[in-house]
């Protein structure tokens, strides 16, 4: 923690992501997309609520800038969400998945990817899709968690089993949840997504575009809608790998991705040898 003094009063402000409480991260999240003076001021007040307005008003421009510089680090790196395990809204507590989605099943990542593409669509963004993403990934703890943890067959899943219909209803409940909570969950998802695309890069390699025909414009590349993994899961079910569609979709995410990446790598090697 960093300590500064105003009017002979000591104040402390976090100096790293690890020093933030979940509440402080939720409060800061809406201001972290762009580094502005107003944003720094809002974050400082959120992290140091005991600051008195009259003390801040007495500062010169140089003194105020030095004060705001104490929180500059928050815009220098990606927010670290590892310390956020849950949030409560409308009396219901939602547990976040583990970092890097270590405890996620395939279907929740596949659906979250679809909702992210809808939310981040470059021309027709769907704001409500962010609520669906949050409801998909964040679920109450399993009601029989204590008993499950004693079972040798327990798969490590702490949250209740993913159910698309329940997630749809809870997304409506989350419409008025604090924006900071939604942004933190989004960062949690995006950090895991970047890891997944690196760890299983053989699965996510883009096909090389076809060579343009002389005299004709290059063909337009299709825009992804995020459903590719859903299609792969359906294909696995048709081939009987991991069992029925329900069994496939509720298989641990990293198990499915590891094997899909391995198959993609083997397929490319075979194609290369056959040329």
Phi, psi and omega in degrees: 000146177260138182247134174223164182237138173227124181052044179065014176255128178282140177227147177243143179223139181301145180244005178199164179298324183295338181271354181278143168278160176306320180298321179292323178291319177300319182292325184276331190309318182296344184257000190271357181287328179223138179275107179229162177298316179297321179294317178297320181296317180295319180292317179300316180293325179291324182273343182224066187295343181282355176298134180265138181303319184294329178288321180292322182295335181283346185288147171284169180301320180293319180293320179296319180297318178299323179292315180292336180293342180294337181252008182302329183301335184294340179260001184268349181210165180292139178303137179264115184260007186299330182280355181264114182255337183195166171213159181239134178215130181053039176080000180249132179263126181252126177268133175283154172293163179296157176307143182065015179057040182298331182255011183280155172258164189299320187292325182289324176291319179299315181289321178298325178294319177298313182294325177296316179298323178292318180292321185262016181303131187295335182241333181228065181294140178253104185298323182294341180295334177294321176297322179293322177297315180297316181293333179288316185273329186255119184222157176299156175297150179301132184298338180246035185301317183301317179291321180298320183294342177271351182276125179301339181270004181299132184267007178089000181281117181268327181281158177297158182302138180296134177222115185300324181291319177296318180298322180298316179293321181289332176299323177294321178294329184275359183303326181255018175291154180304138180302322181301322178298314181296320181293321179296316178297321178298316177298320179301315180292313184294324177297317178294321180297318178298319177298316182297317182291338176274313183293326182241046186299332179296331180283330187255011177295132179280142177290142179292133181296149179295146180296134181293146177282137181305131178085357180240149178294151178299139180297144181285131180284136180294146178271131182289141174254006176083007184268003185302317182292323176301319179294321178295321179294320177296321179294319177299319180294320179297327180274357177079010179282128183070005176102212182289174179300318180297319179292319179299310186292336179258016171283148181304135186306310186289334174295314180295313183294321179300314182288324176295320178294321178297317179295319179296320179294318179294321180295318179294322179295320179293320178296322180294322181288336183272355181287000000 
